[in-house]
Amino acid sequence: MQDFAIIFHNKILLVSLIACFSAQGLKLIIELIRHRKINFRYLVTTGGMPSAHSALVGALATGVGLTRGWESPEFAIACLFAVIVMYDAAGVRQAAGKQARILNQLLDELIHDTHHLNTEERLKELLGHTPFQVVIGLTWGIGVCLLTLSVL
């Protein structure tokens, strides 16, 4: 159990998690401003502004670069991991969300045309991020890392 507790002394891990969770909290605040109501689902949902995934990997890569060196193999791994995560968030998952939106529209039309009520679950449409949301998440993660790494 003592070995497990040592994980919480890893500053880069803590900074990355702070960046991720604060980005999720920021989503809640942004949606509160946009829609004038609190929707706690934004604390646990994917998609939206800013990208919490991008914030996490941005803070991770920045923390590794600052502590291990920008020329280190660890930074190279963290940087490439960040690129893959952000590409997935803005590319693959964004495309899957668009496909889900189209399939939901087709399902709505089919139900409407056949006059049958359907209780099937709708596909989740907000899966990915726009490139802008990814860049803002990355910027958020880098900023959180620069501000908190020296404090911890």
C-alpha positions, 0 to 999 in steps of 0.5 A: 500500500505504501508503494501506491501512496507514492504515486500521489507524489508524482508532480507531473501526474498531479499537474496533468490531472489538475489540468484535465479536471479544471478543463472539465470544470471550465466546460461546466462554467462555459455551458452555464454562461451559454445556456444560463443553467447548470448541467453537471453532465459536462463534468463527465462528458466528452467533447465540448470546450475546452478539450480536457484530453488536450489539456491533460496531454499538453500538461503532461508533455510540458511537465516532462519537458520542463523536468526531464529536458526538451531533448529527452526520450521521455519528452519525445514519447509524451509529445508524440502521445499528445499529438496522437490524442489531440489528432484523435479528439479533433479527427476520428472522434469528431467524424464519429460524432458527425456520423452519429448525428446523421444516423440519429436524423435518419432514425428520427425520420424513419420513426416519423414516417412509420408513426411508430414510437421507438424507445431505442437509445440515441447515439451520442453526438458530442464525441470529439472536438473542433480543432479550436477546442483542441488548441484551447485545451492544449493552451489550458494544459500548458498554462496550468502546468507552468503555473502549478508545477513550481508550486507543487 
